[in-house]
Amino acid sequence: MNASIQIGGISIAVIWKNINGAQLYVDPPDGSVTLYVPEKTPLESARVYAVKKLGWILVQQEKLRQHIMNTEGLIDIKSDYLWGDRYIMSVLECDARPSVTVGCEEITITVRPGTDHARRRTFIHEWHKKLMDKFISGLIREWEPRLDVKVTAYVLQRMRNRWGNCYHKAGHIFLNTNLVKKPRELTEYVVVHEMIHLIEPTHNQGFVSLITEHFPTWREARARLNDLNLQNDLPLQDEDWRE
Ligand SMILES: [Zn+2]
């Protein structure tokens, strides 16, 4: 369910989600405001919360305006996630080697002048792959002896409608690079899930027993994976097995 409320001349989109506490975001480039509230929260409570946060909203909007005005070479700005945390991601043109800097709340990406949208996207994707690769290789090394399986190869790639996949005969696992936006423990769940498919290819009772034994919080992890309000995310599933 969605609604919109007006407070002090500011329009706030209210979205009810399966979350524990309210989350308030001021998004670039225009400073639009979104308030996520737990399901069953009355609209009036959402309004009271937003009124209390009005000062904070105004400060964030002003910070954003200043940032956009004062950042030389800025060509793109949006909110994005990295390992479950939300950042303001700015893309700047700069006549130097392309780079990525991750700060407390900001990610700054520089590209050479004239780099088009597709090449920027590729650069960001390659950076995500590098981050994932480091994390995933460690996870696989850790989980291979625990599960007594061997991953002969893993592939990190864009996937449209699944978090992971497994070709158990070849011992290959495939992971969605969008997992880099999720908390690490959720990526670990997907990796363990796919590695268990090396033992049991289908989601049968044996599979459920194994995942429950090795990753007891899997149901919660699965629900969170599909529930985090990540912008521009497709409603992905972890149901990943295709013969
Ligand atoms: Zn599966």
Boltz pocket constraint, residues with backbone or C-beta under 6 A from the ligand:
constraints:
  - pocket:
      binder: B
      contacts: [[A, 193], [A, 197], [A, 201], [A, 203], [A, 238], [A, 239], [A, 240], [A, 241]]
      max_distance: 6.0
